[in-house]
Structure formats: structure tokens, C-alpha cells
């Protein structure tokens, strides 16, 4: 059973870069079983897929965020990370790390989520 | 980009009622359609994958059907613990993309 835990600052200033890390336990990022993904949810709103990284290092991002997003992986620590640059108040959301099964695109495992507020 | 619509946006039903939610894709997505339940303050939980397959451990009162562009999610007998928001989600692999529907909030009448 894969377990995921997000960590990072809960408050980011406008125009700065949001940085979050997801620590994986119960499974290996190097296994190839999942797309290691980030999904966010603004307060009171719906879910938005941000992007994913595969064990091979290949990444794919939501086109609406692509210019500002970088997802990377540290296999030695079994972690993957999200950087979102030039944030505005519209980026305030609960950020989830999650696993997506490549064959069906289903999100199998979710972290508990972490609220990131963009405010000066 | 594939767009997903869900209806209704909210509903109120009595315990024991049959509840049906529909999800429509803007183009053919075959059966690449999943359903999630989200309770307040919690991460979503996968209920149905590949349009009609029940995730392990999920009660059998939940079911899904459909293919192509039109999909249906059903709770055969609504229980108090089913109060939640339900989301459909499509998967497109060329290029890879994942889009959630806007959600349906289910309440007890």
C-alpha cells in the first residue's frame, strides 16, 4: 500500500515560487508502476491535474500551467517535488500528491493534501 | 482539450433512494472514465475505474456504466455515509491528460 505525504511552506508571497515535496512510502518511485502526480483544489472548487513524472524522468504537464510548472524526482530519497513559479492568489489551493496508474489513468493513492496560500 | 460536464451539480435525496449522476465528455474517451468520492476536508477516494469496475473494498451499492461520451454513476440505495461530492475524471493518452468533471454534491433530504 503506497502512502504519500506532502510537505512544504503553507504561505507563499505573490510572484514567488511555490515548492512542495511528496515523500513516498510503501512503494518505489523507480518501480514504473505509476505516474507520480500533483493535483490541486482551490478552496470550495473542483480538482485540477497539474502534471506528473514517470520513473524514466519523463514529465507531462497540464497545458494551462506548463509554462510555470516543474516536477522532479529524487529516487535516492523516494521523493518527488513540485515547483510552480510566479504564483498569484489564484494558485491558492490544497495541493495533493498522488499516484496515477498509466493503463487506466485512475488516481489510486492520494496524500492528505496541504493548503498553500498565496498572500503578501 | 477534452472537457467534462456533470449533472446535476447538486442533489438532495432520502436514505434508501437510488441516485444517478451523469458525466459527459466532449469527445470519445472509450472507457477511460473514473469516479471519485470526496468528503469535506479529505482527499478524494477512487470508487469506479474504467467506467464500470468497482475498486476493491468499495460497497456494491456503487456502480458505473457507459462508454464513448456518456457515462452514469449510480448509488443504488443512498446511505448517510454517502454524503459527499462525486467527481468523474477522464484519461487521455495522446497526449497524456487528466480532466475532472466539476463535481456533484450529494445531500440527504
Interface residues (C-beta under 8 A of the other chain):
Chain A: X35 X37 X46 X47 X48 X49 X52 X60 X62 X63 X96 X100 X104 X105 X106 X107 X108 X110 X111 X112 X113
Chain B: X1 X32 X34 X36 X43 X44 X45 X46 X49 X50 X87 X89 X90 X91 X92 X93 X95 X96 X97 X98 X99 X100 X101 X102 X103
